[in-house]
Amino acid sequence: MPIAIILLGPQGSGKGTVASEFIGRGYNPVIMGDLIRKNQTDPSVVNNGGLASDESVAELFESAVKILRAQGKDFVLDGCIRTNNQVHMVINKLPRYDLRFFLLDCSLATCLSRIAGRKDKHRATGLPEREDDKDIATIKRRISLFRSNISSIIFEIEKHKGLKVHTVSAENSVDEVVSCIDGLMSTMCSR
């Protein structure tokens, strides 16, 4: 049974960094934030701290996983689930996958520090700054929105037989976070 690693966490929690570690191990990437930023018809919604609509997320998700699903390929999903509707979308679209959910949990200060580091890295390398990283008030609003929704999202995931969200401290280094996920995955059974 193919595996889908699903990373949950607020902006700046390290989802993309952790995802890149699994990409290096042969997991195919599905980076929803990048897809949303590239394909958003009204970028002001996301850039001002709002969420992309469930409909646009569903369309982008379906497009991103269609070939992977048909070929039964393992993948890592970074940042897709932000609403209860999106929980059902992911679970319903991947009935033949072993779904493994991980919440990367860290403080607001850690998130903000990582975002500042990302901004500095982009400036140093000449990459354009991400629009959703520009305004501190918007970033805090987005993180607050994530935190206010995550308990309900976890509840919706865990209502499904055999599914559990594993919380991993993202205050640690990327190597420690990945090692923790590896340890959890080695004890998980397929559903």
Biotite code that builds the C-alpha atoms (Angstrom):
import biotite.structure as struc

atoms = struc.array([
    struc.Atom([0.000, 0.000, 0.000], chain_id="A", res_id=1, res_name="MET", atom_name="CA", element="C"),
    struc.Atom([1.517, 3.376, -0.945], chain_id="A", res_id=2, res_name="PRO", atom_name="CA", element="C"),
    struc.Atom([2.152, 5.913, 1.807], chain_id="A", res_id=3, res_name="ILE", atom_name="CA", element="C"),
    struc.Atom([1.072, 9.553, 1.982], chain_id="A", res_id=4, res_name="ALA", atom_name="CA", element="C"),
    struc.Atom([2.866, 11.552, 4.666], chain_id="A", res_id=5, res_name="ILE", atom_name="CA", element="C"),
    struc.Atom([0.668, 14.534, 5.495], chain_id="A", res_id=6, res_name="ILE", atom_name="CA", element="C"),
    struc.Atom([2.356, 17.400, 7.303], chain_id="A", res_id=7, res_name="LEU", atom_name="CA", element="C"),
    struc.Atom([0.203, 19.806, 9.273], chain_id="A", res_id=8, res_name="LEU", atom_name="CA", element="C"),
    struc.Atom([1.479, 22.970, 10.895], chain_id="A", res_id=9, res_name="GLY", atom_name="CA", element="C"),
    struc.Atom([1.349, 26.732, 10.804], chain_id="A", res_id=10, res_name="PRO", atom_name="CA", element="C"),
    struc.Atom([3.374, 28.909, 8.471], chain_id="A", res_id=11, res_name="GLN", atom_name="CA", element="C"),
    struc.Atom([7.010, 28.713, 9.581], chain_id="A", res_id=12, res_name="GLY", atom_name="CA", element="C"),
    struc.Atom([6.707, 25.384, 11.427], chain_id="A", res_id=13, res_name="SER", atom_name="CA", element="C"),
    struc.Atom([9.148, 23.688, 9.054], chain_id="A", res_id=14, res_name="GLY", atom_name="CA", element="C"),
    struc.Atom([6.760, 21.661, 6.876], chain_id="A", res_id=15, res_name="LYS", atom_name="CA", element="C"),
    struc.Atom([8.645, 22.471, 3.680], chain_id="A", res_id=16, res_name="GLY", atom_name="CA", element="C"),
    struc.Atom([12.023, 21.706, 5.234], chain_id="A", res_id=17, res_name="THR", atom_name="CA", element="C"),
    struc.Atom([10.806, 18.368, 6.614], chain_id="A", res_id=18, res_name="VAL", atom_name="CA", element="C"),
    struc.Atom([9.087, 17.571, 3.304], chain_id="A", res_id=19, res_name="ALA", atom_name="CA", element="C"),
    struc.Atom([12.370, 18.135, 1.458], chain_id="A", res_id=20, res_name="SER", atom_name="CA", element="C"),
    struc.Atom([14.013, 15.463, 3.648], chain_id="A", res_id=21, res_name="GLU", atom_name="CA", element="C"),
    struc.Atom([11.385, 12.928, 2.562], chain_id="A", res_id=22, res_name="PHE", atom_name="CA", element="C"),
    struc.Atom([11.613, 14.048, -1.058], chain_id="A", res_id=23, res_name="ILE", atom_name="CA", element="C"),
    struc.Atom([15.308, 13.142, -0.862], chain_id="A", res_id=24, res_name="GLY", atom_name="CA", element="C"),
    struc.Atom([14.217, 9.634, 0.159], chain_id="A", res_id=25, res_name="ARG", atom_name="CA", element="C"),
    struc.Atom([12.033, 9.112, -2.899], chain_id="A", res_id=26, res_name="GLY", atom_name="CA", element="C"),
    struc.Atom([8.709, 10.521, -1.749], chain_id="A", res_id=27, res_name="TYR", atom_name="CA", element="C"),
    struc.Atom([7.057, 12.663, -4.395], chain_id="A", res_id=28, res_name="ASN", atom_name="CA", element="C"),
    struc.Atom([6.314, 16.228, -3.308], chain_id="A", res_id=29, res_name="PRO", atom_name="CA", element="C"),
    struc.Atom([2.865, 17.789, -3.197], chain_id="A", res_id=30, res_name="VAL", atom_name="CA", element="C"),
    struc.Atom([3.528, 21.297, -1.869], chain_id="A", res_id=31, res_name="ILE", atom_name="CA", element="C"),
    struc.Atom([0.107, 22.890, -1.645], chain_id="A", res_id=32, res_name="MET", atom_name="CA", element="C"),
    struc.Atom([1.322, 26.351, -0.618], chain_id="A", res_id=33, res_name="GLY", atom_name="CA", element="C"),
    struc.Atom([3.378, 26.628, -3.803], chain_id="A", res_id=34, res_name="ASP", atom_name="CA", element="C"),
    struc.Atom([0.460, 25.406, -5.917], chain_id="A", res_id=35, res_name="LEU", atom_name="CA", element="C"),
    struc.Atom([-1.924, 27.874, -4.273], chain_id="A", res_id=36, res_name="ILE", atom_name="CA", element="C"),
    struc.Atom([0.496, 30.798, -4.647], chain_id="A", res_id=37, res_name="ARG", atom_name="CA", element="C"),
    struc.Atom([1.039, 29.957, -8.357], chain_id="A", res_id=38, res_name="LYS", atom_name="CA", element="C"),
    struc.Atom([-2.612, 29.343, -9.235], chain_id="A", res_id=39, res_name="ASN", atom_name="CA", element="C"),
    struc.Atom([-4.616, 31.638, -6.989], chain_id="A", res_id=40, res_name="GLN", atom_name="CA", element="C"),
    struc.Atom([-7.048, 33.728, -9.021], chain_id="A", res_id=41, res_name="THR", atom_name="CA", element="C"),
    struc.Atom([-7.273, 36.283, -6.206], chain_id="A", res_id=42, res_name="ASP", atom_name="CA", element="C"),
    struc.Atom([-3.882, 36.304, -4.441], chain_id="A", res_id=43, res_name="PRO", atom_name="CA", element="C"),
    struc.Atom([-4.984, 39.121, -2.128], chain_id="A", res_id=44, res_name="SER", atom_name="CA", element="C"),
    struc.Atom([-7.031, 36.618, -0.065], chain_id="A", res_id=45, res_name="VAL", atom_name="CA", element="C"),
    struc.Atom([-4.024, 34.464, 0.817], chain_id="A", res_id=46, res_name="VAL", atom_name="CA", element="C"),
    struc.Atom([-1.583, 37.383, 0.944], chain_id="A", res_id=47, res_name="ASN", atom_name="CA", element="C"),
    struc.Atom([-3.840, 39.088, 3.504], chain_id="A", res_id=48, res_name="ASN", atom_name="CA", element="C"),
    struc.Atom([-3.974, 36.080, 5.817], chain_id="A", res_id=49, res_name="GLY", atom_name="CA", element="C"),
    struc.Atom([-7.074, 34.345, 4.481], chain_id="A", res_id=50, res_name="GLY", atom_name="CA", element="C"),
    struc.Atom([-7.436, 30.798, 3.256], chain_id="A", res_id=51, res_name="LEU", atom_name="CA", element="C"),
    struc.Atom([-7.819, 29.645, -0.316], chain_id="A", res_id=52, res_name="ALA", atom_name="CA", element="C"),
    struc.Atom([-11.332, 28.317, -0.917], chain_id="A", res_id=53, res_name="SER", atom_name="CA", element="C"),
    struc.Atom([-12.022, 24.628, -0.353], chain_id="A", res_id=54, res_name="ASP", atom_name="CA", element="C"),
    struc.Atom([-13.027, 24.402, -4.021], chain_id="A", res_id=55, res_name="GLU", atom_name="CA", element="C"),
    struc.Atom([-9.724, 25.778, -5.340], chain_id="A", res_id=56, res_name="SER", atom_name="CA", element="C"),
    struc.Atom([-7.721, 23.613, -2.914], chain_id="A", res_id=57, res_name="VAL", atom_name="CA", element="C"),
    struc.Atom([-9.679, 20.523, -4.008], chain_id="A", res_id=58, res_name="ALA", atom_name="CA", element="C"),
    struc.Atom([-9.045, 21.270, -7.679], chain_id="A", res_id=59, res_name="GLU", atom_name="CA", element="C"),
    struc.Atom([-5.307, 21.836, -7.135], chain_id="A", res_id=60, res_name="LEU", atom_name="CA", element="C"),
    struc.Atom([-5.005, 18.777, -4.901], chain_id="A", res_id=61, res_name="PHE", atom_name="CA", element="C"),
    struc.Atom([-6.777, 16.532, -7.401], chain_id="A", res_id=62, res_name="GLU", atom_name="CA", element="C"),
    struc.Atom([-4.556, 17.766, -10.204], chain_id="A", res_id=63, res_name="SER", atom_name="CA", element="C"),
    struc.Atom([-1.393, 17.285, -8.120], chain_id="A", res_id=64, res_name="ALA", atom_name="CA", element="C"),
    struc.Atom([-2.141, 13.725, -6.945], chain_id="A", res_id=65, res_name="VAL", atom_name="CA", element="C"),
    struc.Atom([-3.916, 12.323, -10.009], chain_id="A", res_id=66, res_name="LYS", atom_name="CA", element="C"),
    struc.Atom([-0.838, 10.755, -11.628], chain_id="A", res_id=67, res_name="ILE", atom_name="CA", element="C"),
    struc.Atom([0.771, 9.795, -8.298], chain_id="A", res_id=68, res_name="LEU", atom_name="CA", element="C"),
    struc.Atom([-2.431, 8.058, -7.230], chain_id="A", res_id=69, res_name="ARG", atom_name="CA", element="C"),
    struc.Atom([-2.798, 6.240, -10.569], chain_id="A", res_id=70, res_name="ALA", atom_name="CA", element="C"),
    struc.Atom([0.786, 4.963, -10.301], chain_id="A", res_id=71, res_name="GLN", atom_name="CA", element="C"),
    struc.Atom([0.507, 4.131, -6.580], chain_id="A", res_id=72, res_name="GLY", atom_name="CA", element="C"),
    struc.Atom([3.453, 6.376, -5.710], chain_id="A", res_id=73, res_name="LYS", atom_name="CA", element="C"),
    struc.Atom([4.373, 7.448, -2.192], chain_id="A", res_id=74, res_name="ASP", atom_name="CA", element="C"),
    struc.Atom([4.225, 11.176, -1.564], chain_id="A", res_id=75, res_name="PHE", atom_name="CA", element="C"),
    struc.Atom([4.615, 13.845, 1.080], chain_id="A", res_id=76, res_name="VAL", atom_name="CA", element="C"),
    struc.Atom([1.852, 16.433, 1.331], chain_id="A", res_id=77, res_name="LEU", atom_name="CA", element="C"),
    struc.Atom([2.883, 19.787, 2.729], chain_id="A", res_id=78, res_name="ASP", atom_name="CA", element="C"),
    struc.Atom([0.240, 22.184, 3.958], chain_id="A", res_id=79, res_name="GLY", atom_name="CA", element="C"),
    struc.Atom([-3.012, 21.057, 2.415], chain_id="A", res_id=80, res_name="CYS", atom_name="CA", element="C"),
    struc.Atom([-5.433, 20.670, 5.275], chain_id="A", res_id=81, res_name="ILE", atom_name="CA", element="C"),
    struc.Atom([-6.701, 23.956, 6.709], chain_id="A", res_id=82, res_name="ARG", atom_name="CA", element="C"),
    struc.Atom([-10.426, 23.172, 7.072], chain_id="A", res_id=83, res_name="THR", atom_name="CA", element="C"),
    struc.Atom([-12.639, 20.213, 7.990], chain_id="A", res_id=84, res_name="ASN", atom_name="CA", element="C"),
    struc.Atom([-13.828, 19.994, 4.363], chain_id="A", res_id=85, res_name="ASN", atom_name="CA", element="C"),
    struc.Atom([-10.223, 19.564, 3.286], chain_id="A", res_id=86, res_name="GLN", atom_name="CA", element="C"),
    struc.Atom([-9.816, 16.683, 5.770], chain_id="A", res_id=87, res_name="VAL", atom_name="CA", element="C"),
    struc.Atom([-12.612, 14.804, 4.005], chain_id="A", res_id=88, res_name="HIS", atom_name="CA", element="C"),
    struc.Atom([-11.267, 15.733, 0.579], chain_id="A", res_id=89, res_name="MET", atom_name="CA", element="C"),
    struc.Atom([-7.826, 14.248, 1.331], chain_id="A", res_id=90, res_name="VAL", atom_name="CA", element="C"),
    struc.Atom([-9.184, 11.088, 2.963], chain_id="A", res_id=91, res_name="ILE", atom_name="CA", element="C"),
    struc.Atom([-11.797, 10.488, 0.245], chain_id="A", res_id=92, res_name="ASN", atom_name="CA", element="C"),
    struc.Atom([-9.369, 11.067, -2.629], chain_id="A", res_id=93, res_name="LYS", atom_name="CA", element="C"),
    struc.Atom([-6.803, 8.626, -1.207], chain_id="A", res_id=94, res_name="LEU", atom_name="CA", element="C"),
    struc.Atom([-8.717, 5.462, -0.241], chain_id="A", res_id=95, res_name="PRO", atom_name="CA", element="C"),
    struc.Atom([-5.872, 3.134, -1.235], chain_id="A", res_id=96, res_name="ARG", atom_name="CA", element="C"),
    struc.Atom([-3.188, 5.044, 0.648], chain_id="A", res_id=97, res_name="TYR", atom_name="CA", element="C"),
    struc.Atom([-1.717, 4.505, 4.083], chain_id="A", res_id=98, res_name="ASP", atom_name="CA", element="C"),
    struc.Atom([-2.285, 8.027, 5.437], chain_id="A", res_id=99, res_name="LEU", atom_name="CA", element="C"),
    struc.Atom([0.197, 9.216, 8.043], chain_id="A", res_id=100, res_name="ARG", atom_name="CA", element="C"),
    struc.Atom([-0.571, 12.561, 9.654], chain_id="A", res_id=101, res_name="PHE", atom_name="CA", element="C"),
    struc.Atom([2.021, 14.610, 11.537], chain_id="A", res_id=102, res_name="PHE", atom_name="CA", element="C"),
    struc.Atom([1.432, 17.939, 13.258], chain_id="A", res_id=103, res_name="LEU", atom_name="CA", element="C"),
    struc.Atom([4.609, 20.015, 13.457], chain_id="A", res_id=104, res_name="LEU", atom_name="CA", element="C"),
    struc.Atom([4.043, 21.945, 16.660], chain_id="A", res_id=105, res_name="ASP", atom_name="CA", element="C"),
    struc.Atom([6.088, 24.971, 17.648], chain_id="A", res_id=106, res_name="CYS", atom_name="CA", element="C"),
    struc.Atom([5.731, 28.360, 19.258], chain_id="A", res_id=107, res_name="SER", atom_name="CA", element="C"),
    struc.Atom([4.795, 31.585, 17.532], chain_id="A", res_id=108, res_name="LEU", atom_name="CA", element="C"),
    struc.Atom([8.312, 32.886, 18.232], chain_id="A", res_id=109, res_name="ALA", atom_name="CA", element="C"),
    struc.Atom([9.868, 29.894, 16.451], chain_id="A", res_id=110, res_name="THR", atom_name="CA", element="C"),
    struc.Atom([7.551, 30.298, 13.458], chain_id="A", res_id=111, res_name="CYS", atom_name="CA", element="C"),
    struc.Atom([8.357, 34.007, 13.185], chain_id="A", res_id=112, res_name="LEU", atom_name="CA", element="C"),
    struc.Atom([12.082, 33.379, 13.541], chain_id="A", res_id=113, res_name="SER", atom_name="CA", element="C"),
    struc.Atom([12.036, 30.793, 10.751], chain_id="A", res_id=114, res_name="ARG", atom_name="CA", element="C"),
    struc.Atom([10.038, 33.068, 8.472], chain_id="A", res_id=115, res_name="ILE", atom_name="CA", element="C"),
    struc.Atom([12.548, 35.872, 9.098], chain_id="A", res_id=116, res_name="ALA", atom_name="CA", element="C"),
    struc.Atom([15.355, 33.437, 8.247], chain_id="A", res_id=117, res_name="GLY", atom_name="CA", element="C"),
    struc.Atom([13.569, 32.432, 5.049], chain_id="A", res_id=118, res_name="ARG", atom_name="CA", element="C"),
    struc.Atom([13.185, 36.096, 4.097], chain_id="A", res_id=119, res_name="LYS", atom_name="CA", element="C"),
    struc.Atom([16.893, 36.698, 4.736], chain_id="A", res_id=120, res_name="ASP", atom_name="CA", element="C"),
    struc.Atom([17.830, 33.641, 2.667], chain_id="A", res_id=121, res_name="LYS", atom_name="CA", element="C"),
    struc.Atom([15.659, 34.816, -0.223], chain_id="A", res_id=122, res_name="HIS", atom_name="CA", element="C"),
    struc.Atom([17.241, 38.275, -0.121], chain_id="A", res_id=123, res_name="ARG", atom_name="CA", element="C"),
    struc.Atom([20.779, 36.844, 0.041], chain_id="A", res_id=124, res_name="ALA", atom_name="CA", element="C"),
    struc.Atom([20.206, 34.530, -2.917], chain_id="A", res_id=125, res_name="THR", atom_name="CA", element="C"),
    struc.Atom([18.252, 37.017, -5.018], chain_id="A", res_id=126, res_name="GLY", atom_name="CA", element="C"),
    struc.Atom([15.015, 35.030, -4.860], chain_id="A", res_id=127, res_name="LEU", atom_name="CA", element="C"),
    struc.Atom([11.821, 37.058, -4.645], chain_id="A", res_id=128, res_name="PRO", atom_name="CA", element="C"),
    struc.Atom([10.324, 37.260, -1.181], chain_id="A", res_id=129, res_name="GLU", atom_name="CA", element="C"),
    struc.Atom([7.131, 35.267, -0.749], chain_id="A", res_id=130, res_name="ARG", atom_name="CA", element="C"),
    struc.Atom([4.129, 37.587, -0.675], chain_id="A", res_id=131, res_name="GLU", atom_name="CA", element="C"),
    struc.Atom([2.697, 35.754, 2.320], chain_id="A", res_id=132, res_name="ASP", atom_name="CA", element="C"),
    struc.Atom([5.932, 36.358, 4.261], chain_id="A", res_id=133, res_name="ASP", atom_name="CA", element="C"),
    struc.Atom([5.971, 40.141, 3.868], chain_id="A", res_id=134, res_name="LYS", atom_name="CA", element="C"),
    struc.Atom([3.620, 41.450, 6.535], chain_id="A", res_id=135, res_name="ASP", atom_name="CA", element="C"),
    struc.Atom([4.093, 40.422, 10.187], chain_id="A", res_id=136, res_name="ILE", atom_name="CA", element="C"),
    struc.Atom([0.457, 41.171, 11.086], chain_id="A", res_id=137, res_name="ALA", atom_name="CA", element="C"),
    struc.Atom([-0.731, 38.933, 8.228], chain_id="A", res_id=138, res_name="THR", atom_name="CA", element="C"),
    struc.Atom([1.634, 36.151, 9.293], chain_id="A", res_id=139, res_name="ILE", atom_name="CA", element="C"),
    struc.Atom([0.385, 36.322, 12.884], chain_id="A", res_id=140, res_name="LYS", atom_name="CA", element="C"),
    struc.Atom([-3.226, 36.304, 11.645], chain_id="A", res_id=141, res_name="ARG", atom_name="CA", element="C"),
    struc.Atom([-2.569, 33.206, 9.518], chain_id="A", res_id=142, res_name="ARG", atom_name="CA", element="C"),
    struc.Atom([-0.848, 31.382, 12.408], chain_id="A", res_id=143, res_name="ILE", atom_name="CA", element="C"),
    struc.Atom([-3.690, 32.349, 14.749], chain_id="A", res_id=144, res_name="SER", atom_name="CA", element="C"),
    struc.Atom([-6.233, 31.047, 12.230], chain_id="A", res_id=145, res_name="LEU", atom_name="CA", element="C"),
    struc.Atom([-4.330, 27.757, 11.977], chain_id="A", res_id=146, res_name="PHE", atom_name="CA", element="C"),
    struc.Atom([-4.215, 27.394, 15.767], chain_id="A", res_id=147, res_name="ARG", atom_name="CA", element="C"),
    struc.Atom([-7.932, 28.131, 16.111], chain_id="A", res_id=148, res_name="SER", atom_name="CA", element="C"),
    struc.Atom([-8.814, 25.430, 13.528], chain_id="A", res_id=149, res_name="ASN", atom_name="CA", element="C"),
    struc.Atom([-6.338, 22.642, 14.315], chain_id="A", res_id=150, res_name="ILE", atom_name="CA", element="C"),
    struc.Atom([-8.261, 20.965, 17.174], chain_id="A", res_id=151, res_name="SER", atom_name="CA", element="C"),
    struc.Atom([-11.324, 20.576, 14.970], chain_id="A", res_id=152, res_name="SER", atom_name="CA", element="C"),
    struc.Atom([-9.171, 19.305, 12.086], chain_id="A", res_id=153, res_name="ILE", atom_name="CA", element="C"),
    struc.Atom([-7.504, 16.696, 14.312], chain_id="A", res_id=154, res_name="ILE", atom_name="CA", element="C"),
    struc.Atom([-10.923, 15.613, 15.591], chain_id="A", res_id=155, res_name="PHE", atom_name="CA", element="C"),
    struc.Atom([-12.194, 15.182, 11.998], chain_id="A", res_id=156, res_name="GLU", atom_name="CA", element="C"),
    struc.Atom([-9.127, 13.147, 10.998], chain_id="A", res_id=157, res_name="ILE", atom_name="CA", element="C"),
    struc.Atom([-9.276, 10.889, 14.039], chain_id="A", res_id=158, res_name="GLU", atom_name="CA", element="C"),
    struc.Atom([-13.001, 10.163, 13.549], chain_id="A", res_id=159, res_name="LYS", atom_name="CA", element="C"),
    struc.Atom([-11.897, 7.919, 10.671], chain_id="A", res_id=160, res_name="HIS", atom_name="CA", element="C"),
    struc.Atom([-11.023, 4.393, 11.700], chain_id="A", res_id=161, res_name="LYS", atom_name="CA", element="C"),
    struc.Atom([-7.310, 3.841, 12.114], chain_id="A", res_id=162, res_name="GLY", atom_name="CA", element="C"),
    struc.Atom([-6.255, 7.444, 11.524], chain_id="A", res_id=163, res_name="LEU", atom_name="CA", element="C"),
    struc.Atom([-4.279, 9.409, 14.093], chain_id="A", res_id=164, res_name="LYS", atom_name="CA", element="C"),
    struc.Atom([-2.458, 12.723, 14.079], chain_id="A", res_id=165, res_name="VAL", atom_name="CA", element="C"),
    struc.Atom([0.967, 12.420, 15.672], chain_id="A", res_id=166, res_name="HIS", atom_name="CA", element="C"),
    struc.Atom([2.281, 15.624, 17.222], chain_id="A", res_id=167, res_name="THR", atom_name="CA", element="C"),
    struc.Atom([5.987, 16.239, 16.761], chain_id="A", res_id=168, res_name="VAL", atom_name="CA", element="C"),
    struc.Atom([7.856, 19.076, 18.439], chain_id="A", res_id=169, res_name="SER", atom_name="CA", element="C"),
    struc.Atom([9.109, 21.311, 15.658], chain_id="A", res_id=170, res_name="ALA", atom_name="CA", element="C"),
    struc.Atom([11.157, 23.334, 18.154], chain_id="A", res_id=171, res_name="GLU", atom_name="CA", element="C"),
    struc.Atom([13.942, 20.841, 17.460], chain_id="A", res_id=172, res_name="ASN", atom_name="CA", element="C"),
    struc.Atom([16.351, 20.690, 14.522], chain_id="A", res_id=173, res_name="SER", atom_name="CA", element="C"),
    struc.Atom([15.136, 19.290, 11.220], chain_id="A", res_id=174, res_name="VAL", atom_name="CA", element="C"),
    struc.Atom([17.217, 16.147, 11.806], chain_id="A", res_id=175, res_name="ASP", atom_name="CA", element="C"),
    struc.Atom([15.521, 15.599, 15.182], chain_id="A", res_id=176, res_name="GLU", atom_name="CA", element="C"),
    struc.Atom([12.044, 16.211, 13.721], chain_id="A", res_id=177, res_name="VAL", atom_name="CA", element="C"),
    struc.Atom([12.665, 13.785, 10.847], chain_id="A", res_id=178, res_name="VAL", atom_name="CA", element="C"),
    struc.Atom([14.127, 11.227, 13.252], chain_id="A", res_id=179, res_name="SER", atom_name="CA", element="C"),
    struc.Atom([11.001, 11.494, 15.417], chain_id="A", res_id=180, res_name="CYS", atom_name="CA", element="C"),
    struc.Atom([8.752, 11.026, 12.367], chain_id="A", res_id=181, res_name="ILE", atom_name="CA", element="C"),
    struc.Atom([10.862, 8.037, 11.279], chain_id="A", res_id=182, res_name="ASP", atom_name="CA", element="C"),
    struc.Atom([10.464, 6.509, 14.743], chain_id="A", res_id=183, res_name="GLY", atom_name="CA", element="C"),
    struc.Atom([6.704, 7.013, 14.700], chain_id="A", res_id=184, res_name="LEU", atom_name="CA", element="C"),
    struc.Atom([6.387, 5.637, 11.169], chain_id="A", res_id=185, res_name="MET", atom_name="CA", element="C"),
    struc.Atom([8.307, 2.491, 12.098], chain_id="A", res_id=186, res_name="SER", atom_name="CA", element="C"),
    struc.Atom([5.657, 1.684, 14.706], chain_id="A", res_id=187, res_name="THR", atom_name="CA", element="C"),
    struc.Atom([2.625, 2.479, 12.533], chain_id="A", res_id=188, res_name="MET", atom_name="CA", element="C"),
    struc.Atom([0.550, -0.195, 10.884], chain_id="A", res_id=189, res_name="CYS", atom_name="CA", element="C"),
    struc.Atom([-1.161, 0.263, 7.543], chain_id="A", res_id=190, res_name="SER", atom_name="CA", element="C"),
    struc.Atom([-4.865, 0.983, 7.819], chain_id="A", res_id=191, res_name="ARG", atom_name="CA", element="C"),
])
